C-alpha cells in the first residue's frame, strides 16, 4: 500500500496497491484537489472482515485553490475500502 503526496503528473493524490508479484500498481482511492492522502491503515480483522482506511488531508490547500467552490469542502475526510475477507 502506498499513500501518495505528489504534485507531479496529476492533480489528485491517491492510495495505491502494489502487487508484489507483477509489480503492477492499482489505484484504490483518490483525494480531492490540493490534498494529500495520509493515515493509511490496514485493519486485517474487524468483526470478521478486513478494511483499508486512509485520510484526505488539507483539501484545496497545496494547489488548485481556484477549484474550491464551497468553504465547507475544506474539511478533511476519512475513507475506507472494504469489506474483504479477513486479511492475513
PDB file of N, CA, C and O in Angstrom, chain B, residues numbered from 101:
ATOM      1  N   UNK B 101       0.845  -1.159   0.000  1.00  0.00           N
ATOM      2  CA  UNK B 101       0.000   0.000   0.000  1.00  0.00           C
ATOM      3  C   UNK B 101       0.902   1.237   0.000  1.00  0.00           C
ATOM      4  O   UNK B 101       1.900   1.291   0.718  1.00  0.00           O
ATOM      5  N   UNK B 102       0.539   2.216  -0.806  1.00  0.00           N
ATOM      6  CA  UNK B 102       1.313   3.464  -0.918  1.00  0.00           C
ATOM      7  C   UNK B 102       0.338   4.626  -0.832  1.00  0.00           C
ATOM      8  O   UNK B 102      -0.595   4.722  -1.630  1.00  0.00           O
ATOM      9  N   UNK B 103       0.553   5.510   0.139  1.00  0.00           N
ATOM     10  CA  UNK B 103      -0.228   6.749   0.237  1.00  0.00           C
ATOM     11  C   UNK B 103       0.605   7.848  -0.412  1.00  0.00           C
ATOM     12  O   UNK B 103       1.727   8.119   0.015  1.00  0.00           O
ATOM     13  N   UNK B 104       0.062   8.468  -1.428  1.00  0.00           N
ATOM     14  CA  UNK B 104       0.803   9.391  -2.277  1.00  0.00           C
ATOM     15  C   UNK B 104       0.658  10.838  -1.811  1.00  0.00           C
ATOM     16  O   UNK B 104      -0.405  11.265  -1.359  1.00  0.00           O
ATOM     17  N   UNK B 105       1.765  11.579  -1.938  1.00  0.00           N
ATOM     18  CA  UNK B 105       1.765  13.028  -1.719  1.00  0.00           C
ATOM     19  C   UNK B 105       2.696  13.621  -2.768  1.00  0.00           C
ATOM     20  O   UNK B 105       3.900  13.741  -2.541  1.00  0.00           O
ATOM     21  N   UNK B 106       2.138  13.992  -3.913  1.00  0.00           N
ATOM     22  CA  UNK B 106       2.950  14.492  -5.012  1.00  0.00           C
ATOM     23  C   UNK B 106       2.208  15.588  -5.762  1.00  0.00           C
ATOM     24  O   UNK B 106       0.987  15.712  -5.658  1.00  0.00           O
ATOM     25  N   UNK B 107       2.952  16.373  -6.511  1.00  0.00           N
ATOM     26  CA  UNK B 107       2.330  17.326  -7.426  1.00  0.00           C
ATOM     27  C   UNK B 107       2.836  17.076  -8.842  1.00  0.00           C
ATOM     28  O   UNK B 107       2.742  17.942  -9.711  1.00  0.00           O
ATOM     29  N   UNK B 108       3.370  15.888  -9.059  1.00  0.00           N
ATOM     30  CA  UNK B 108       3.934  15.522 -10.358  1.00  0.00           C
ATOM     31  C   UNK B 108       3.001  14.588 -11.119  1.00  0.00           C
ATOM     32  O   UNK B 108       2.635  13.526 -10.616  1.00  0.00           O
ATOM     33  N   UNK B 109       2.617  14.982 -12.328  1.00  0.00           N
ATOM     34  CA  UNK B 109       1.910  14.080 -13.212  1.00  0.00           C
ATOM     35  C   UNK B 109       0.401  14.117 -13.158  1.00  0.00           C
ATOM     36  O   UNK B 109      -0.255  13.819 -14.156  1.00  0.00           O
ATOM     37  N   UNK B 110      -0.172  14.477 -12.016  1.00  0.00           N
ATOM     38  CA  UNK B 110      -1.624  14.558 -11.899  1.00  0.00           C
ATOM     39  C   UNK B 110      -1.973  15.392 -10.672  1.00  0.00           C
ATOM     40  O   UNK B 110      -1.124  15.620  -9.810  1.00  0.00           O
ATOM     41  N   UNK B 111      -3.212  15.843 -10.594  1.00  0.00           N
ATOM     42  CA  UNK B 111      -3.606  16.785  -9.553  1.00  0.00           C
ATOM     43  C   UNK B 111      -4.153  16.129  -8.292  1.00  0.00           C
ATOM     44  O   UNK B 111      -4.154  16.750  -7.229  1.00  0.00           O
ATOM     45  N   UNK B 112      -4.609  14.909  -8.385  1.00  0.00           N
ATOM     46  CA  UNK B 112      -5.220  14.243  -7.240  1.00  0.00           C
ATOM     47  C   UNK B 112      -4.287  13.160  -6.714  1.00  0.00           C
ATOM     48  O   UNK B 112      -3.951  12.216  -7.428  1.00  0.00           O
ATOM     49  N   UNK B 113      -3.871  13.305  -5.460  1.00  0.00           N
ATOM     50  CA  UNK B 113      -3.080  12.243  -4.850  1.00  0.00           C
ATOM     51  C   UNK B 113      -3.953  11.017  -4.637  1.00  0.00           C
ATOM     52  O   UNK B 113      -5.179  11.116  -4.604  1.00  0.00           O
ATOM     53  N   UNK B 114      -3.321   9.872  -4.496  1.00  0.00           N
ATOM     54  CA  UNK B 114      -4.066   8.620  -4.444  1.00  0.00           C
ATOM     55  C   UNK B 114      -3.440   7.656  -3.452  1.00  0.00           C
ATOM     56  O   UNK B 114      -2.324   7.868  -2.977  1.00  0.00           O
ATOM     57  N   UNK B 115      -4.168   6.602  -3.150  1.00  0.00           N
ATOM     58  CA  UNK B 115      -3.641   5.436  -2.447  1.00  0.00           C
ATOM     59  C   UNK B 115      -3.553   4.328  -3.485  1.00  0.00           C
ATOM     60  O   UNK B 115      -4.496   4.078  -4.236  1.00  0.00           O
ATOM     61  N   UNK B 116      -2.398   3.671  -3.510  1.00  0.00           N
ATOM     62  CA  UNK B 116      -2.120   2.633  -4.497  1.00  0.00           C
ATOM     63  C   UNK B 116      -1.871   1.296  -3.800  1.00  0.00           C
ATOM     64  O   UNK B 116      -1.314   1.243  -2.703  1.00  0.00           O
ATOM     65  N   UNK B 117      -2.288   0.235  -4.451  1.00  0.00           N
ATOM     66  CA  UNK B 117      -1.945  -1.125  -4.041  1.00  0.00           C
ATOM     67  C   UNK B 117      -0.899  -1.637  -5.025  1.00  0.00           C
ATOM     68  O   UNK B 117      -1.098  -1.584  -6.238  1.00  0.00           O
ATOM     69  N   UNK B 118       0.198  -2.126  -4.504  1.00  0.00           N
ATOM     70  CA  UNK B 118       1.270  -2.677  -5.334  1.00  0.00           C
ATOM     71  C   UNK B 118       1.234  -4.192  -5.253  1.00  0.00           C
ATOM     72  O   UNK B 118       1.374  -4.767  -4.174  1.00  0.00           O
ATOM     73  N   UNK B 119       1.047  -4.839  -6.401  1.00  0.00           N
ATOM     74  CA  UNK B 119       1.116  -6.291  -6.475  1.00  0.00           C
ATOM     75  C   UNK B 119       2.597  -6.664  -6.504  1.00  0.00           C
ATOM     76  O   UNK B 119       3.304  -6.349  -7.461  1.00  0.00           O
ATOM     77  N   UNK B 120       3.053  -7.329  -5.464  1.00  0.00           N
ATOM     78  CA  UNK B 120       4.482  -7.633  -5.347  1.00  0.00           C
ATOM     79  C   UNK B 120       4.960  -8.651  -6.373  1.00  0.00           C
ATOM     80  O   UNK B 120       6.152  -8.705  -6.675  1.00  0.00           O
ATOM     81  N   UNK B 121       4.055  -9.456  -6.911  1.00  0.00           N
ATOM     82  CA  UNK B 121       4.451 -10.436  -7.924  1.00  0.00           C
ATOM     83  C   UNK B 121       4.570  -9.794  -9.301  1.00  0.00           C
ATOM     84  O   UNK B 121       5.586  -9.958  -9.976  1.00  0.00           O
ATOM     85  N   UNK B 122       3.537  -9.061  -9.722  1.00  0.00           N
ATOM     86  CA  UNK B 122       3.526  -8.480 -11.073  1.00  0.00           C
ATOM     87  C   UNK B 122       4.147  -7.084 -11.124  1.00  0.00           C
ATOM     88  O   UNK B 122       4.440  -6.573 -12.205  1.00  0.00           O
ATOM     89  N   UNK B 123       4.348  -6.468  -9.960  1.00  0.00           N
ATOM     90  CA  UNK B 123       4.861  -5.082  -9.851  1.00  0.00           C
ATOM     91  C   UNK B 123       3.866  -4.063 -10.410  1.00  0.00           C
ATOM     92  O   UNK B 123       4.248  -2.938 -10.731  1.00  0.00           O
ATOM     93  N   UNK B 124       2.593  -4.450 -10.527  1.00  0.00           N
ATOM     94  CA  UNK B 124       1.564  -3.566 -11.064  1.00  0.00           C
ATOM     95  C   UNK B 124       0.948  -2.733  -9.943  1.00  0.00           C
ATOM     96  O   UNK B 124       0.629  -3.250  -8.872  1.00  0.00           O
ATOM     97  N   UNK B 125       0.785  -1.422 -10.210  1.00  0.00           N
ATOM     98  CA  UNK B 125       0.107  -0.525  -9.283  1.00  0.00           C
ATOM     99  C   UNK B 125      -1.374  -0.422  -9.655  1.00  0.00           C
ATOM    100  O   UNK B 125      -1.722  -0.325 -10.831  1.00  0.00           O
ATOM    101  N   UNK B 126      -2.226  -0.443  -8.654  1.00  0.00           N
ATOM    102  CA  UNK B 126      -3.659  -0.251  -8.850  1.00  0.00           C
ATOM    103  C   UNK B 126      -4.111   0.864  -7.913  1.00  0.00           C
ATOM    104  O   UNK B 126      -3.903   0.787  -6.702  1.00  0.00           O
ATOM    105  N   UNK B 127      -4.726   1.894  -8.474  1.00  0.00           N
ATOM    106  CA  UNK B 127      -5.234   2.996  -7.655  1.00  0.00           C
ATOM    107  C   UNK B 127      -6.526   2.547  -6.995  1.00  0.00           C
ATOM    108  O   UNK B 127      -7.443   2.078  -7.668  1.00  0.00           O
ATOM    109  N   UNK B 128      -6.601   2.693  -5.656  1.00  0.00           N
ATOM    110  CA  UNK B 128      -7.798   2.242  -4.949  1.00  0.00           C
ATOM    111  C   UNK B 128      -8.553   3.387  -4.268  1.00  0.00           C
ATOM    112  O   UNK B 128      -9.716   3.216  -3.901  1.00  0.00           O
ATOM    113  N   UNK B 129      -7.921   4.545  -4.092  1.00  0.00           N
ATOM    114  CA  UNK B 129      -8.566   5.728  -3.520  1.00  0.00           C
ATOM    115  C   UNK B 129      -7.941   6.964  -4.144  1.00  0.00           C
ATOM    116  O   UNK B 129      -6.769   6.955  -4.520  1.00  0.00           O
ATOM    117  N   UNK B 130      -8.725   8.024  -4.253  1.00  0.00           N
ATOM    118  CA  UNK B 130      -8.222   9.285  -4.782  1.00  0.00           C
ATOM    119  C   UNK B 130      -8.701  10.424  -3.901  1.00  0.00           C
ATOM    120  O   UNK B 130      -9.862  10.453  -3.491  1.00  0.00           O
ATOM    121  N   UNK B 131      -7.809  11.363  -3.607  1.00  0.00           N
ATOM    122  CA  UNK B 131      -8.173  12.546  -2.837  1.00  0.00           C
ATOM    123  C   UNK B 131      -8.674  13.655  -3.736  1.00  0.00           C
ATOM    124  O   UNK B 131      -8.633  13.542  -4.962  1.00  0.00           O
ATOM    125  N   UNK B 132      -9.146  14.726  -3.123  1.00  0.00           N
ATOM    126  CA  UNK B 132      -9.627  15.880  -3.871  1.00  0.00           C
ATOM    127  C   UNK B 132      -8.455  16.789  -4.230  1.00  0.00           C
ATOM    128  O   UNK B 132      -7.331  16.568  -3.779  1.00  0.00           O
ATOM    129  N   UNK B 133      -8.719  17.808  -5.043  1.00  0.00           N
ATOM    130  CA  UNK B 133      -7.677  18.742  -5.465  1.00  0.00           C
ATOM    131  C   UNK B 133      -6.904  19.308  -4.271  1.00  0.00           C
ATOM    132  O   UNK B 133      -7.481  19.634  -3.233  1.00  0.00           O
ATOM    133  N   UNK B 134      -5.594  19.416  -4.445  1.00  0.00           N
ATOM    134  CA  UNK B 134      -4.739  20.083  -3.473  1.00  0.00           C
ATOM    135  C   UNK B 134      -4.612  19.398  -2.134  1.00  0.00           C
ATOM    136  O   UNK B 134      -4.157  20.013  -1.170  1.00  0.00           O
ATOM    137  N   UNK B 135      -5.003  18.137  -2.048  1.00  0.00           N
ATOM    138  CA  UNK B 135      -4.908  17.421  -0.777  1.00  0.00           C
ATOM    139  C   UNK B 135      -3.775  16.405  -0.837  1.00  0.00           C
ATOM    140  O   UNK B 135      -3.107  16.241  -1.858  1.00  0.00           O
ATOM    141  N   UNK B 136      -3.586  15.739   0.274  1.00  0.00           N
ATOM    142  CA  UNK B 136      -2.626  14.650   0.320  1.00  0.00           C
ATOM    143  C   UNK B 136      -3.308  13.468   0.987  1.00  0.00           C
ATOM    144  O   UNK B 136      -4.119  13.639   1.898  1.00  0.00           O
ATOM    145  N   UNK B 137      -2.982  12.290   0.538  1.00  0.00           N
ATOM    146  CA  UNK B 137      -3.506  11.068   1.151  1.00  0.00           C
ATOM    147  C   UNK B 137      -2.562  10.684   2.286  1.00  0.00           C
ATOM    148  O   UNK B 137      -1.345  10.637   2.107  1.00  0.00           O
ATOM    149  N   UNK B 138      -3.133  10.412   3.443  1.00  0.00           N
ATOM    150  CA  UNK B 138      -2.320  10.146   4.625  1.00  0.00           C
ATOM    151  C   UNK B 138      -3.069   9.201   5.559  1.00  0.00           C
ATOM    152  O   UNK B 138      -4.214   8.835   5.293  1.00  0.00           O
ATOM    153  N   UNK B 139      -2.427   8.812   6.640  1.00  0.00           N
ATOM    154  CA  UNK B 139      -3.077   7.980   7.649  1.00  0.00           C
ATOM    155  C   UNK B 139      -3.476   6.611   7.149  1.00  0.00           C
ATOM    156  O   UNK B 139      -4.458   6.034   7.617  1.00  0.00           O
ATOM    157  N   UNK B 140      -2.725   6.091   6.204  1.00  0.00           N
ATOM    158  CA  UNK B 140      -3.047   4.792   5.620  1.00  0.00           C
ATOM    159  C   UNK B 140      -2.961   3.696   6.687  1.00  0.00           C
ATOM    160  O   UNK B 140      -1.947   3.553   7.370  1.00  0.00           O
ATOM    161  N   UNK B 141      -4.032   2.939   6.812  1.00  0.00           N
ATOM    162  CA  UNK B 141      -4.083   1.849   7.794  1.00  0.00           C
ATOM    163  C   UNK B 141      -4.772   0.646   7.174  1.00  0.00           C
ATOM    164  O   UNK B 141      -5.774   0.777   6.471  1.00  0.00           O
ATOM    165  N   UNK B 142      -4.228  -0.503   7.442  1.00  0.00           N
ATOM    166  CA  UNK B 142      -4.862  -1.759   7.048  1.00  0.00           C
ATOM    167  C   UNK B 142      -5.337  -2.433   8.325  1.00  0.00           C
ATOM    168  O   UNK B 142      -4.542  -2.693   9.228  1.00  0.00           O
ATOM    169  N   UNK B 143      -6.610  -2.710   8.399  1.00  0.00           N
ATOM    170  CA  UNK B 143      -7.194  -3.406   9.545  1.00  0.00           C
ATOM    171  C   UNK B 143      -7.530  -4.814   9.073  1.00  0.00           C
ATOM    172  O   UNK B 143      -8.506  -5.004   8.347  1.00  0.00           O
ATOM    173  N   UNK B 144      -6.737  -5.801   9.472  1.00  0.00           N
ATOM    174  CA  UNK B 144      -6.905  -7.139   8.915  1.00  0.00           C
ATOM    175  C   UNK B 144      -8.169  -7.860   9.361  1.00  0.00           C
ATOM    176  O   UNK B 144      -8.685  -8.712   8.637  1.00  0.00           O
ATOM    177  N   UNK B 145      -8.677  -7.525  10.558  1.00  0.00           N
ATOM    178  CA  UNK B 145      -9.850  -8.238  11.050  1.00  0.00           C
ATOM    179  C   UNK B 145     -10.643  -7.321  11.974  1.00  0.00           C
ATOM    180  O   UNK B 145     -10.269  -7.103  13.126  1.00  0.00           O
ATOM    181  N   UNK B 146     -11.727  -6.796  11.455  1.00  0.00           N
ATOM    182  CA  UNK B 146     -12.656  -6.003  12.247  1.00  0.00           C
ATOM    183  C   UNK B 146     -14.025  -6.664  12.112  1.00  0.00           C
ATOM    184  O   UNK B 146     -14.692  -6.550  11.083  1.00  0.00           O
ATOM    185  N   UNK B 147     -14.420  -7.347  13.163  1.00  0.00           N
ATOM    186  CA  UNK B 147     -15.694  -8.083  13.156  1.00  0.00           C
ATOM    187  C   UNK B 147     -15.794  -9.075  12.003  1.00  0.00           C
ATOM    188  O   UNK B 147     -16.858  -9.246  11.409  1.00  0.00           O
ATOM    189  N   UNK B 148     -14.679  -9.723  11.695  1.00  0.00           N
ATOM    190  CA  UNK B 148     -14.688 -10.773  10.679  1.00  0.00           C
ATOM    191  C   UNK B 148     -14.412 -10.321   9.257  1.00  0.00           C
ATOM    192  O   UNK B 148     -14.554 -11.112   8.324  1.00  0.00           O
ATOM    193  N   UNK B 149     -14.019  -9.057   9.067  1.00  0.00           N
ATOM    194  CA  UNK B 149     -13.708  -8.531   7.732  1.00  0.00           C
ATOM    195  C   UNK B 149     -12.455  -7.670   7.789  1.00  0.00           C
ATOM    196  O   UNK B 149     -12.100  -7.146   8.845  1.00  0.00           O
ATOM    197  N   UNK B 150     -11.786  -7.526   6.646  1.00  0.00           N
ATOM    198  CA  UNK B 150     -10.628  -6.652   6.522  1.00  0.00           C
ATOM    199  C   UNK B 150     -11.010  -5.348   5.847  1.00  0.00           C
ATOM    200  O   UNK B 150     -11.929  -5.307   5.030  1.00  0.00           O
ATOM    201  N   UNK B 151     -10.289  -4.267   6.198  1.00  0.00           N
ATOM    202  CA  UNK B 151     -10.552  -2.940   5.640  1.00  0.00           C
ATOM    203  C   UNK B 151      -9.240  -2.197   5.423  1.00  0.00           C
ATOM    204  O   UNK B 151      -8.233  -2.469   6.076  1.00  0.00           O
ATOM    205  N   UNK B 152      -9.279  -1.257   4.492  1.00  0.00           N
ATOM    206  CA  UNK B 152      -8.164  -0.326   4.274  1.00  0.00           C
ATOM    207  C   UNK B 152      -8.717   1.077   4.480  1.00  0.00           C
ATOM    208  O   UNK B 152      -9.699   1.459   3.842  1.00  0.00           O
ATOM    209  N   UNK B 153      -8.095   1.843   5.365  1.00  0.00           N
ATOM    210  CA  UNK B 153      -8.524   3.202   5.688  1.00  0.00           C
ATOM    211  C   UNK B 153      -7.464   4.195   5.240  1.00  0.00           C
ATOM    212  O   UNK B 153      -6.274   3.882   5.242  1.00  0.00           O
ATOM    213  N   UNK B 154      -7.894   5.389   4.858  1.00  0.00           N
ATOM    214  CA  UNK B 154      -6.971   6.490   4.556  1.00  0.00           C
ATOM    215  C   UNK B 154      -7.695   7.808   4.800  1.00  0.00           C
ATOM    216  O   UNK B 154      -8.925   7.864   4.829  1.00  0.00           O
ATOM    217  N   UNK B 155      -6.910   8.861   4.975  1.00  0.00           N
ATOM    218  CA  UNK B 155      -7.469  10.195   5.200  1.00  0.00           C
ATOM    219  C   UNK B 155      -7.044  11.130   4.073  1.00  0.00           C
ATOM    220  O   UNK B 155      -5.966  10.992   3.494  1.00  0.00           O
ATOM    221  N   UNK B 156      -7.924  12.087   3.782  1.00  0.00           N
ATOM    222  CA  UNK B 156      -7.619  13.174   2.849  1.00  0.00           C
ATOM    223  C   UNK B 156      -7.316  14.385   3.706  1.00  0.00           C
ATOM    224  O   UNK B 156      -8.175  14.871   4.442  1.00  0.00           O
ATOM    225  N   UNK B 157      -6.102  14.865   3.606  1.00  0.00           N
ATOM    226  CA  UNK B 157      -5.625  15.961   4.449  1.00  0.00           C
ATOM    227  C   UNK B 157      -5.570  17.261   3.655  1.00  0.00           C
ATOM    228  O   UNK B 157      -5.149  17.262   2.498  1.00  0.00           O
ATOM    229  N   UNK B 158      -5.980  18.338   4.250  1.00  0.00           N
ATOM    230  CA  UNK B 158      -5.968  19.717   3.733  1.00  0.00           C
ATOM    231  C   UNK B 158      -6.389  19.853   2.270  1.00  0.00           C
ATOM    232  O   UNK B 158      -5.592  20.291   1.440  1.00  0.00           O
ATOM    233  N   UNK B 159      -7.655  19.476   1.938  1.00  0.00           N
ATOM    234  CA  UNK B 159      -8.122  19.642   0.557  1.00  0.00           C
ATOM    235  C   UNK B 159      -8.042  21.089   0.082  1.00  0.00           C
ATOM    236  O   UNK B 159      -8.316  22.021   0.839  1.00  0.00           O
ATOM    237  N   UNK B 160      -7.668  21.259  -1.162  1.00  0.00           N
ATOM    238  CA  UNK B 160      -7.579  22.553  -1.860  1.00  0.00           C
ATOM    239  C   UNK B 160      -6.500  23.473  -1.290  1.00  0.00           C
ATOM    240  O   UNK B 160      -6.474  24.654  -1.633  1.00  0.00           O
ATOM    241  N   UNK B 161      -5.620  22.979  -0.441  1.00  0.00           N
ATOM    242  CA  UNK B 161      -4.663  23.861   0.215  1.00  0.00           C
ATOM    243  C   UNK B 161      -3.316  23.933  -0.496  1.00  0.00           C
ATOM    244  O   UNK B 161      -2.751  25.021  -0.605  1.00  0.00           O
ATOM    245  N   UNK B 162      -2.785  22.826  -0.979  1.00  0.00           N
ATOM    246  CA  UNK B 162      -1.456  22.865  -1.593  1.00  0.00           C
ATOM    247  C   UNK B 162      -1.502  23.451  -2.999  1.00  0.00           C
ATOM    248  O   UNK B 162      -0.634  24.236  -3.379  1.00  0.00           O
ATOM    249  N   UNK B 163      -2.498  23.075  -3.754  1.00  0.00           N
ATOM    250  CA  UNK B 163      -2.652  23.543  -5.136  1.00  0.00           C
ATOM    251  C   UNK B 163      -4.134  23.657  -5.434  1.00  0.00           C
ATOM    252  O   UNK B 163      -4.970  23.256  -4.623  1.00  0.00           O
ATOM    253  N   UNK B 164      -4.447  24.182  -6.551  1.00  0.00           N
ATOM    254  CA  UNK B 164      -5.821  24.177  -7.062  1.00  0.00           C
ATOM    255  C   UNK B 164      -6.824  24.880  -6.155  1.00  0.00           C
ATOM    256  O   UNK B 164      -7.986  24.480  -6.084  1.00  0.00           O
ATOM    257  N   UNK B 165      -6.379  25.927  -5.462  1.00  0.00           N
ATOM    258  CA  UNK B 165      -7.305  26.674  -4.604  1.00  0.00           C
ATOM    259  C   UNK B 165      -8.442  27.279  -5.415  1.00  0.00           C
ATOM    260  O   UNK B 165      -9.526  27.524  -4.886  1.00  0.00           O
ATOM    261  N   UNK B 166      -8.197  27.519  -6.698  1.00  0.00           N
ATOM    262  CA  UNK B 166      -9.251  28.066  -7.562  1.00  0.00           C
ATOM    263  C   UNK B 166     -10.375  27.062  -7.830  1.00  0.00           C
ATOM    264  O   UNK B 166     -11.433  27.451  -8.325  1.00  0.00           O
ATOM    265  N   UNK B 167     -10.170  25.788  -7.516  1.00  0.00           N
ATOM    266  CA  UNK B 167     -11.204  24.766  -7.724  1.00  0.00           C
ATOM    267  C   UNK B 167     -12.211  24.721  -6.565  1.00  0.00           C
ATOM    268  O   UNK B 167     -13.271  24.109  -6.696  1.00  0.00           O
ATOM    269  N   UNK B 168     -11.892  25.355  -5.449  1.00  0.00           N
ATOM    270  CA  UNK B 168     -12.772  25.361  -4.286  1.00  0.00           C
ATOM    271  C   UNK B 168     -14.035  26.149  -4.600  1.00  0.00           C
ATOM    272  O   UNK B 168     -13.969  27.309  -5.008  1.00  0.00           O
ATOM    273  N   UNK B 169     -15.169  25.523  -4.409  1.00  0.00           N
ATOM    274  CA  UNK B 169     -16.442  26.185  -4.675  1.00  0.00           C
ATOM    275  C   UNK B 169     -17.244  26.437  -3.406  1.00  0.00           C
ATOM    276  O   UNK B 169     -18.162  27.258  -3.410  1.00  0.00           O
ATOM    277  N   UNK B 170     -16.913  25.747  -2.326  1.00  0.00           N
ATOM    278  CA  UNK B 170     -17.668  25.874  -1.089  1.00  0.00           C
ATOM    279  C   UNK B 170     -16.694  25.721   0.076  1.00  0.00           C
ATOM    280  O   UNK B 170     -15.982  24.719   0.148  1.00  0.00           O
ATOM    281  N   UNK B 171     -16.647  26.686   0.982  1.00  0.00           N
ATOM    282  CA  UNK B 171     -15.715  26.645   2.121  1.00  0.00           C
ATOM    283  C   UNK B 171     -15.895  25.377   2.958  1.00  0.00           C
ATOM    284  O   UNK B 171     -14.958  24.950   3.632  1.00  0.00           O
ATOM    285  N   UNK B 172     -17.078  24.773   2.925  1.00  0.00           N
ATOM    286  CA  UNK B 172     -17.301  23.534   3.670  1.00  0.00           C
ATOM    287  C   UNK B 172     -16.469  22.377   3.121  1.00  0.00           C
ATOM    288  O   UNK B 172     -16.299  21.369   3.806  1.00  0.00           O
ATOM    289  N   UNK B 173     -15.950  22.501   1.906  1.00  0.00           N
ATOM    290  CA  UNK B 173     -15.114  21.457   1.308  1.00  0.00           C
ATOM    291  C   UNK B 173     -13.691  21.461   1.864  1.00  0.00           C
ATOM    292  O   UNK B 173     -12.890  20.602   1.496  1.00  0.00           O
ATOM    293  N   UNK B 174     -13.360  22.408   2.741  1.00  0.00           N
ATOM    294  CA  UNK B 174     -12.017  22.494   3.301  1.00  0.00           C
ATOM    295  C   UNK B 174     -11.771  21.479   4.417  1.00  0.00           C
ATOM    296  O   UNK B 174     -10.648  21.374   4.911  1.00  0.00           O
ATOM    297  N   UNK B 175     -12.771  20.750   4.811  1.00  0.00           N
ATOM    298  CA  UNK B 175     -12.608  19.747   5.860  1.00  0.00           C
ATOM    299  C   UNK B 175     -11.874  18.532   5.316  1.00  0.00           C
ATOM    300  O   UNK B 175     -11.977  18.203   4.135  1.00  0.00           O
ATOM    301  N   UNK B 176     -11.132  17.871   6.198  1.00  0.00           N
ATOM    302  CA  UNK B 176     -10.513  16.612   5.828  1.00  0.00           C
ATOM    303  C   UNK B 176     -11.568  15.513   5.760  1.00  0.00           C
ATOM    304  O   UNK B 176     -12.692  15.684   6.233  1.00  0.00           O
ATOM    305  N   UNK B 177     -11.199  14.401   5.175  1.00  0.00           N
ATOM    306  CA  UNK B 177     -12.114  13.283   5.005  1.00  0.00           C
ATOM    307  C   UNK B 177     -11.411  11.997   5.394  1.00  0.00           C
ATOM    308  O   UNK B 177     -10.186  11.899   5.310  1.00  0.00           O
ATOM    309  N   UNK B 178     -12.184  11.019   5.817  1.00  0.00           N
ATOM    310  CA  UNK B 178     -11.674   9.673   6.059  1.00  0.00           C
ATOM    311  C   UNK B 178     -12.486   8.733   5.180  1.00  0.00           C
ATOM    312  O   UNK B 178     -13.710   8.838   5.103  1.00  0.00           O
ATOM    313  N   UNK B 179     -11.792   7.814   4.520  1.00  0.00           N
ATOM    314  CA  UNK B 179     -12.479   6.866   3.664  1.00  0.00           C
ATOM    315  C   UNK B 179     -11.960   5.460   3.894  1.00  0.00           C
ATOM    316  O   UNK B 179     -10.911   5.257   4.506  1.00  0.00           O
ATOM    317  N   UNK B 180     -12.705   4.507   3.397  1.00  0.00           N
ATOM    318  CA  UNK B 180     -12.250   3.123   3.528  1.00  0.00           C
ATOM    319  C   UNK B 180     -12.638   2.317   2.301  1.00  0.00           C
ATOM    320  O   UNK B 180     -13.569   2.655   1.569  1.00  0.00           O
ATOM    321  N   UNK B 181     -11.896   1.244   2.104  1.00  0.00           N
ATOM    322  CA  UNK B 181     -12.199   0.261   1.073  1.00  0.00           C
ATOM    323  C   UNK B 181     -12.426  -1.056   1.793  1.00  0.00           C
ATOM    324  O   UNK B 181     -11.634  -1.439   2.654  1.00  0.00           O
ATOM    325  N   UNK B 182     -13.463  -1.726   1.461  1.00  0.00           N
ATOM    326  CA  UNK B 182     -13.774  -3.000   2.098  1.00  0.00           C
ATOM    327  C   UNK B 182     -15.273  -3.159   2.114  1.00  0.00           C
ATOM    328  O   UNK B 182     -16.019  -2.263   1.720  1.00  0.00           O
ATOM    329  N   UNK B 183     -15.657  -4.199   2.531  1.00  0.00           N
ATOM    330  CA  UNK B 183     -15.053  -5.204   3.350  1.00  0.00           C
ATOM    331  C   UNK B 183     -14.480  -6.324   2.498  1.00  0.00           C
ATOM    332  O   UNK B 183     -14.990  -6.666   1.431  1.00  0.00           O
ATOM    333  N   UNK B 184     -13.400  -6.875   3.020  1.00  0.00           N
ATOM    334  CA  UNK B 184     -12.702  -8.009   2.410  1.00  0.00           C
ATOM    335  C   UNK B 184     -12.814  -9.185   3.350  1.00  0.00           C
ATOM    336  O   UNK B 184     -13.190  -9.025   4.512  1.00  0.00           O
ATOM    337  N   UNK B 185     -12.491 -10.370   2.855  1.00  0.00           N
ATOM    338  CA  UNK B 185     -12.292 -11.467   3.804  1.00  0.00           C
ATOM    339  C   UNK B 185     -11.175 -11.072   4.774  1.00  0.00           C
ATOM    340  O   UNK B 185     -10.362 -10.205   4.455  1.00  0.00           O
ATOM    341  N   UNK B 186     -11.128 -11.681   5.922  1.00  0.00           N
ATOM    342  CA  UNK B 186     -10.072 -11.382   6.889  1.00  0.00           C
ATOM    343  C   UNK B 186      -8.729 -11.432   6.187  1.00  0.00           C
ATOM    344  O   UNK B 186      -8.416 -12.402   5.497  1.00  0.00           O
ATOM    345  N   UNK B 187      -7.929 -10.377   6.366  1.00  0.00           N
ATOM    346  CA  UNK B 187      -6.615 -10.285   5.728  1.00  0.00           C
ATOM    347  C   UNK B 187      -5.565 -10.960   6.596  1.00  0.00           C
ATOM    348  O   UNK B 187      -5.584 -10.826   7.819  1.00  0.00           O
ATOM    349  N   UNK B 188      -4.658 -11.679   5.969  1.00  0.00           N
ATOM    350  CA  UNK B 188      -3.609 -12.393   6.726  1.00  0.00           C
ATOM    351  C   UNK B 188      -2.269 -11.762   6.506  1.00  0.00           C
ATOM    352  O   UNK B 188      -1.271 -12.224   7.058  1.00  0.00           O
TER     353      UNK B 188
END
